[in-house]
Amino acid sequence: MWAPAGAMKGTGLGLAIVKHILARHRARLEIESAQGKGSVFTVHFMPSGAV
């Protein structure tokens, strides 16, 4: 659900959980953010079978 910044309070666990899941899948998270414009979260997974 979308809400304006500051309208909802979170627990702060979201990105920590995502980071843990991505680490288990050997993936990485890229975050781009611009004040007043929002953020873009991109997940990069290794190709299947890659070492």
C-alpha positions in Angstrom: 0.0 0.0 0.0 1.4 3.4 -1.0 1.3 6.3 1.5 3.0 9.7 1.6 6.4 9.8 3.5 5.8 10.0 7.2 2.2 8.9 7.0 2.9 5.3 8.1 5.3 4.0 10.8 7.3 0.9 10.1 9.3 -1.5 12.2 12.5 -1.0 10.2 12.8 -4.7 9.6 11.9 -4.7 5.9 15.3 -4.1 4.3 17.0 -6.3 6.9 14.8 -9.2 6.0 15.3 -8.5 2.3 19.1 -8.3 2.8 19.1 -11.7 4.6 17.0 -13.4 1.8 19.2 -11.9 -0.9 22.3 -13.1 0.9 20.9 -16.7 1.0 20.4 -16.5 -2.8 23.8 -14.8 -3.5 22.0 -11.7 -4.9 22.6 -8.0 -4.4 20.4 -5.0 -3.8 20.9 -1.7 -5.5 19.2 1.4 -4.1 18.9 4.7 -5.9 17.2 7.5 -4.0 16.4 11.2 -4.8 15.0 13.4 -2.1 11.5 14.5 -3.0 11.3 12.0 -5.9 11.4 8.6 -4.2 13.6 5.5 -4.4 14.2 2.7 -6.8 15.1 -0.8 -5.5 16.7 -3.2 -7.9 17.6 -6.8 -7.1 20.4 -8.6 -9.1 20.4 -12.4 -9.0 23.2 -14.5 -10.4 22.4 -16.7 -13.4 21.2 -20.2 -12.6 24.2 -22.5 -12.2 26.7 -19.7 -11.8 29.4 -20.1 -9.1 
